[in-house]
């Protein structure tokens, strides 16, 4: 079982903000934490897109969503201040 821990941190230039598609990949690793293959990444994206596409969201909109930067920094250090 995957457990995410979220805490405040300061933005540093060495750690970029995560893109939305990284969350999709994390969902694909919910039960198996090994690194995803390219095929598994493609399957994760296809699985994520299936529901929105069935509801009329365009593929172009979902492609833009995948590339959006979030406010999260993966493996960030805690900000103790």
VENPE-V235497 format. One record per helix or strand of 3 or more residues. SS is the DSSP state (2 for helix, 1 for strand). FROM is the first residue (numbers start at 0). TO is the last residue. Records with the same first field share a line. If there is no record, write none. Layout:
# VENPE-V235497
SS->FROM-TO / FROM-TO
This chain:
# VENPE-V235497
2->19-27 / 37-53 / 58-66
